[in-house]
Amino acid sequence: MEFSSKLLENAVYEMSQLPGIGKRTALRLVLHLLKQPEDRTTKLARALDAVRKDIKFCSQCHNISDAEICEICASPKRDRSLICVVEDIRDVMAIENTSQYKGLYHVLGGKISPMEGIGPHDLNIASLIKKARQGETKEFIFALSSTMEGDTTNFYIFKQLDGLDVNISTIARGIAVNDELEYADEVTLGRSILNRVPFERSLKAN
């Protein structure tokens, strides 16, 4: 792809680094921005700069937040005895959109994946075990995607929680095998949360 402007080429290159954005799509987006009023482009640049510099991670659940503690953890209306374990912020958003879950969350920040060099110590697992030992949590719901990496992560955490006085469940398999949680429709995901099953039963089913 030939460019008549080095500035345009650099902008297209940076845009194409985003997931799912090829160079042709990146070019279309950059040219669209060029046609917009200058203040519109400036607002976008400022918003991206602010989200990079000022975003925080909740000290309790590791969810993305504007404050030290996110709105979910700070809400007195949430059931603090129930914690849903998810991979990342997108899964929190997906479950919240179902309006079927009223507990708290714990964001792991990924899944165990030896192929990608991601081990248990690269994830927010230690803080999860600490919560379990504090005794306030009565149930952990595993809501990771039903992939090999998700199942491996579930099993690792399950073994770490062995011997602690907590119930461990997993979302019902209304979510197809190998599906990412964020792509499930709200009705299916909501039912999977409500119809969760003990984690031990899911092991026997595999």
Phi, psi and omega in degrees: 000118182269139180240141177273353182223130177293325179297318178295317180299317179296318180295318179295319179300312181296320179295324182288350177283346178289146182297134177081003181250111175275178184292325180292317177294320179299318179298316180299319180293317180295318178295325176297315180297325179295332181278344182281158174303148185302323182293333178293315178294322180295319178298320179296315180298319180293320180296317179294321179295318181293318182294330179283321186272324192254349182295145179238167173243127183308131182290345182260318185241352180073014175286154175293138187207160174271344183235176181299324177239130184290165183298326181292311180294330182278345184287128178286351182274350182275147178281107186281355179271356185238126179232126178262122183267119183232168181282309183208183185303327181297327179287324175300314180297319181297315181290320178299325180293343178282338183059023182254352185239132184237013179268199178258179180233164168220116183266117183285330182085019179146191179227152176297124181211092180304327181297330180259006178075023180257115179250177181304325184284351177272353183248168180275059181267322182300319180291332176292315179296322178299319178298318181297323182285340179287340171090353181283330182276129180259335181213136171252129176254117176280118181233046176272159179300147184275060176249172178300318180294320178296316179295321178297317180295316177304312184294321179298313180294321178304316180291325178292331181271356182302130179094349178269150185277069178221147173275142180235122179231170177224152181297147180296153185278045168287341175275124184297149178300138181075004177276142173278140185300322186295340183265356179288145178289158188296322181294312180298315181295318179299317179293325179295325177290312183294325183260029181301156183233157176303140184299324180302323180293325179291329178293321180290332183283339183275000000 
